[in-house]
Amino acid sequence: MPPRIRFLYASLAVVFFCIAAVPLYRELSRPADIWWTPRTMLVPLTGSQDRVEIYARGKRLLTLIEAGQLRIADDTGASVLAATEVGLRFNNWDRVRADRLPLVLGYAAVCGAVVMVILLVSTGRLAYRGEKERVAGSDATTR
């Protein structure tokens, strides 16, 4: 294979590898705690009933709060817990991971294929075979 063609293939393979490897690296190096609901956006207990129900001693937490049966003890004494004082954070990592899995697998497959091309080009396994000239006698036999 001529050096120019080998350099071209190697350069294209490196570019394609970088295009696939950068998003793959970015996806795999993210911190795991970023998928939690931010503390500034806590979901109120009444607004989370479609996603979660919390029970204490077999009774729903919202029912206990509305009945005034939950108290919080602190340095000044005990006070009744209100529904507005309860907020929930959700971890959405399982949903995000399930959504991104096909994309990550695709990037990994592209990286593997490009590494194979780089290895084939660098070891000279992609041999350049020029076009063969037709032999004059072969045209007569094919007719």
C-alpha positions in Angstrom: 0.0 0.0 0.0 1.4 3.4 -0.9 2.4 5.5 2.1 0.0 8.3 1.1 -3.0 5.9 1.1 -1.8 4.3 4.3 -1.5 7.8 6.0 -4.9 8.8 4.7 -6.6 5.6 6.1 -4.8 5.9 9.4 -5.7 9.6 9.7 -9.4 8.9 8.9 -9.4 6.0 11.4 -8.0 8.2 14.1 -10.5 11.0 13.4 -13.4 8.5 13.5 -12.0 6.9 16.7 -11.9 10.4 18.4 -15.4 11.2 17.2 -16.7 8.0 18.9 -14.4 7.9 21.9 -15.0 11.4 23.2 -18.7 11.0 23.9 -18.1 7.5 25.2 -15.5 8.8 27.7 -17.8 11.7 28.6 -20.6 9.3 29.3 -18.6 6.9 31.4 -16.8 9.5 33.4 -19.8 11.4 34.7 -20.4 11.4 38.4 -23.2 9.1 39.5 -24.9 11.6 41.8 -25.9 14.0 39.1 -29.1 12.1 38.4 -30.7 13.0 41.7 -33.4 15.8 41.8 -31.6 19.0 42.9 -32.2 20.1 46.5 -33.6 23.4 45.2 -36.2 21.5 43.3 -37.5 19.1 45.9 -40.8 17.4 45.0 -43.5 18.1 47.7 -45.0 15.0 49.3 -48.4 15.8 47.7 -46.9 16.1 44.2 -45.1 12.8 44.3 -48.0 10.5 44.9 -47.9 9.2 41.4 -44.2 8.0 41.8 -43.8 7.1 45.4 -45.8 6.3 48.6 -44.1 6.4 51.9 -45.4 4.3 54.9 -44.5 4.5 58.6 -45.8 1.6 60.7 -48.2 0.6 57.9 -49.8 4.0 57.5 -49.2 6.4 54.7 -46.9 9.3 55.6 -49.3 11.9 54.1 -52.2 10.6 56.2 -50.1 10.7 59.4 -49.0 14.3 58.6 -52.5 15.5 57.9 -53.7 13.9 61.1 -51.0 15.7 63.0 -49.5 12.5 64.3 -45.9 13.2 63.3 -43.7 15.4 65.5 -40.1 16.5 65.2 -38.2 17.0 68.4 -35.4 19.6 68.5 -33.6 21.8 71.0 -36.7 24.0 71.6 -39.2 21.2 72.0 -41.4 19.2 69.7 -43.4 20.5 66.8 -46.0 19.0 64.5 -44.6 18.2 61.1 -46.5 19.9 58.2 -46.8 18.4 54.7 -45.0 21.5 53.3 -41.9 20.6 55.3 -41.5 17.2 53.6 -39.7 17.1 50.3 -38.5 14.2 48.2 -35.5 13.7 45.9 -35.6 11.1 43.2 -32.7 9.2 41.7 -33.4 9.0 37.9 -30.1 7.1 37.1 -31.9 3.9 36.2 -34.1 5.6 33.7 -31.3 7.7 32.2 -29.0 4.6 32.0 -31.6 2.6 30.2 -32.1 5.4 27.7 -28.4 5.9 27.0 -27.4 2.2 26.9 -27.9 1.8 23.1 -26.0 5.0 22.4 -23.0 3.9 24.6 -23.0 0.4 23.0 -23.0 2.0 19.5 -20.0 4.3 20.4 -18.2 1.3 21.8 -18.8 -0.8 18.7 -17.5 2.1 16.5 -14.4 2.4 18.7 -13.7 -1.3 18.3 -14.2 -1.3 14.6 -12.0 1.8 14.1 -9.3 0.2 16.3 -9.4 -2.8 14.0 -9.0 -0.6 10.9 -6.0 1.2 12.6 -4.4 -2.2 13.3 -5.0 -3.4 9.8 -3.6 -0.2 8.3 -0.6 0.0 10.6 0.4 -3.7 10.1 0.0 -3.5 6.3 -2.7 -6.1 6.1 -4.7 -3.9 3.8 -2.6 -4.6 0.8 -3.0 -2.3 -2.2 -3.5 -4.3 -5.4 -3.4 -2.2 -8.5 -5.8 -2.9 -11.4 -4.7 -5.8 -13.5 -4.5 -5.1 -17.2 -6.7 -7.2 -19.4 -4.9 -9.8 -21.5 -5.8 -9.5 -25.2 -6.5 -13.1 -25.6 -9.0 -13.2 -22.7 -11.5 -10.9 -24.6 -11.7 -13.4 -27.5 -12.5 -16.4 -25.2 -15.3 -14.6 -23.4 -17.2 -13.8 -26.5 
